[in-house]
Amino acid sequence: MDREATNTYLKTHGILPEAKFGQNFLCDEGIAASIIESAEIRSGDRVLEIGPGIGALSRPLSKLDISLVCVEIDKRLASVLRDDPEITAEITDSDFLKLKDYGAGEFDVVISNLPYYVMTDIMKKLYGECTKARRMVFMVEEDALDRIMATPRTKQYGPLSVLTSLYGTASVVTRVPGSSFIPAPKTTSAVICLESDGNGLSRELVSFVDQCFMNRRKKLKAALKCYDSVTVAGAYADLGLDDNTRAEEVEPEAFLRLYNDIINAKSQRGTL
Ligand code: SAM
């Protein structure tokens, strides 16, 4: 829907956008089309959309030969979408961050014009749970790109950049001005496409990386105190890390090796 149609739709259904849910509705069909195109959806795919709003993406997605699941926190919007004859998705009215048992491992593609106030938490949950997704395409605040794509030894480098890098390859599809939304946010947005390298992450890996960055000013070793010290020393030797290393100096791949050395060693001991 364009700007005029979006305004009419909101008026007809008596919807006032809720700032507390980060509701800025996309009203640019060209941007919606480029988001969907960059997701490279295939016939028969199972697609997850977080925060469908009034259907800027779900409406065109409904025209594809896919099975679409949408998770919307706002019960009013979920109900409007269920009654919309142009939308064929299965609509779940829940806070995605609290959602369990949604068949996370079965999704091929994830798409979202993310609510910016919970962007990081939603991305981490998706990385940890949608382990088979080939692609994830997100609308984010342009400023967040620095954190998503940061490299080691920079201020912005943290769990989100590590996990994004471990998930696969990230590229910016397009920048989106505030005027493409109703209401217009103050900042520019960007569409980012993440292509999986096929290895998939896990909830445990996401928690481990979070834990490593818990106190950025301290040495990484302090964050690993809860693990067996001999195992940690072995992992450090394996990776050529020294005791003074801080999390922000560690490459994404090294976090994965650290995780494998420490956590896998722990679970192997647990099964003996
Ligand atoms: N996809 C629509 C579009 O492009 O116009 C709406 C995008 S709007 C930026 C974000 C949407 O996410 C809103 O519909 C909001 O209600 C929903 N949302 C916010 N927090 C959520 C959460 N925790 N779980 C699920 N949906 C959420």
Boltz pocket constraint, residues with backbone or C-beta under 6 A from the ligand:
constraints:
  - pocket:
      binder: B
      contacts: [[A, 21], [A, 22], [A, 23], [A, 24], [A, 25], [A, 26], [A, 27], [A, 50], [A, 51], [A, 52], [A, 53], [A, 54], [A, 55], [A, 56], [A, 57], [A, 71], [A, 72], [A, 73], [A, 74], [A, 77], [A, 94], [A, 95], [A, 96], [A, 97], [A, 112], [A, 113], [A, 114], [A, 115], [A, 116], [A, 118]]
      max_distance: 6.0
